[in-house]
Amino acid sequence: MPQARLPAADPDARWLGAVMHGAFLLLLAASLTRFLAHHSGAAREPWVIGLGLALAAAQLAPARGRLATRPGRLARLAVVTVLWVVLVLLAPSFAWCAVPLIYTALRTVPARAAIPLVAALTALVVSAEIRLSGGLDPNLVLLPPAVAGLAIAVFLHMERQAGRQRALIDDLRRTRRELAATERREGTLAERERLAVEIHDTLAQGLSSQQMLLQAADRTWERDPETARAHMRTAAGVAARNLAEARRFVHDLAPVELADGGTLDQALRAVADRESAESGLPVRLHLDGTPVPLPSATQAALLRIAQGALANIREHADASAAALTLSYLGDQVVLDIADDGTGFAPGEPAGSATHRRGHGLAAMRARLRQLGGHLTVESAPGEGTVISAAVPLEHQ
């Protein structure tokens, strides 16, 4: 069994120690008073007084320095026990000072050693009480062992309870550390996913547009230099915007279109106009309902979804027109992106149009999950595609 010793800094331990010291002083004073009242002037009187003072000094000495170590505590217990035994042999009145001594023994040594020691001390108490009474009294024989047994039982029960509480506290602390580590890992993974989505919806799409424009310029350079130069100028504009996005990305990951306090419909209109100018794909914007203020996270998510969907249309849909519809429906805001392109069949295998669009759709769904929203995709081969992103307003 582990050593039963509470930390000195524990307020409960200090309080209990103060109570035990107070009880010890009362018992010692009562015992000394009784001895002097019945044996004043006896030859052993100086020895009893001296041993009593020595016992008080040893018992009340603060547990500091070497006395705070295990060998120091054991040495003090041995000194206190020897002084008390000698004192009881000289003056049986001091027998009941064994109660604080029993407590000290239980706190200092393991139970397998403390119990025999307490039994020996109890036997000496019984012997001393019989000597004081001058005869055999059943109460004197039974009472000290009962008190000692009760003290041991209560102390061991409290010690086991304290051990269980310490184990529970250790388990809670370990669980808290594990939860904190798990939260850090999940936070890191979520941040990585968010960064991947941001990069996909900004830099990757911008680079894709530049590649398409440069390829178009290369194809038309010899036969139509002016058109090639126009493609080059447009690619330069895309590169400049990408650079601004990259700087904004490093700064706070906010979309450039929303950086200067613009509203979502203004940002969507700018995206639609830019897509129409750069790719030649006509993109219209429709507003439905009464606009309400939206949190920046919702505006950024819907804007990125629009950019990602238009990038998919440009690269995979072979569409002749596209439309953005922003609807305020009271309890939610919905952004629809529709095109009249080739469409696709949901569930197509890897390598198909669905697979090529997969990362963009997954990124959109990830964005909406963070806002409590959802993504709906309606498409069929040859019938175009409609992507609908809905975010509940009560979630904001």
Stockholm file with secondary structure:
# STOCKHOLM 1.0

chainA/1-396         MPQARLPAADPDARWLGAVMHGAFLLLLAASLTRFLAHHSGAAREPWVIGLGLALAAAQLAPARGRLATRPGRLARLAVVTVLWVVLVLLAPSFAWCAVPLIYTALRTVPARAAIPLVAALTALVVSAEIRLSGGLDPNLVLLPPAVAGLAIAVFLHMERQAGRQRALIDDLRRTRRELAATERREGTLAERERLAVEIHDTLAQGLSSQQMLLQAADRTWERDPETARAHMRTAAGVAARNLAEARRFVHDLAPVELADGGTLDQALRAVADRESAESGLPVRLHLDGTPVPLPSATQAALLRIAQGALANIREHADASAAALTLSYLGDQVVLDIADDGTGFAPGEPAGSATHRRGHGLAAMRARLRQLGGHLTVESAPGEGTVISAAVPLEHQ
#=GR chainA/1-396 SS CCCCCCCTTCHHHHHHHHHHHHHHHHHHHHHHHHHHHHHTTCTTHHHHHHHHHHHHHHHHCCCCGGGGSHHHHHHHHHHHHHHHHHHHHHCGGGGGGHHHHHHHHHHHSCHHHHHHHHHHHHHHHHHHHHHHHTSCCHHHHHHHHHHHHHHHHHHHHHHHHHHHHHHHHHHHHHHHHHHHHHHHHHHHHHHHHHHHHHHIIIIIHHHHHHHHHHHHHHHHTTTCHHHHHHHHHHHHHHHHHHHHHHHHHHHTCCCGGGTTSCCHHHHHHHHHHHHHHHHCCCEEEEEESCCCCCCHHHHHHHHHHHHHHHHHIIIIICCSCEEEEEEECSSEEEEEEEECSCCCCTTCCTTSHHHHHHHHHHHHHHHHHHTTCEEEEEECTTSCEEEEEEEEGGGC
#=GC SS_cons         CCCCCCCTTCHHHHHHHHHHHHHHHHHHHHHHHHHHHHHTTCTTHHHHHHHHHHHHHHHHCCCCGGGGSHHHHHHHHHHHHHHHHHHHHHCGGGGGGHHHHHHHHHHHSCHHHHHHHHHHHHHHHHHHHHHHHTSCCHHHHHHHHHHHHHHHHHHHHHHHHHHHHHHHHHHHHHHHHHHHHHHHHHHHHHHHHHHHHHHIIIIIHHHHHHHHHHHHHHHHTTTCHHHHHHHHHHHHHHHHHHHHHHHHHHHTCCCGGGTTSCCHHHHHHHHHHHHHHHHCCCEEEEEESCCCCCCHHHHHHHHHHHHHHHHHIIIIICCSCEEEEEEECSSEEEEEEEECSCCCCTTCCTTSHHHHHHHHHHHHHHHHHHTTCEEEEEECTTSCEEEEEEEEGGGC
//
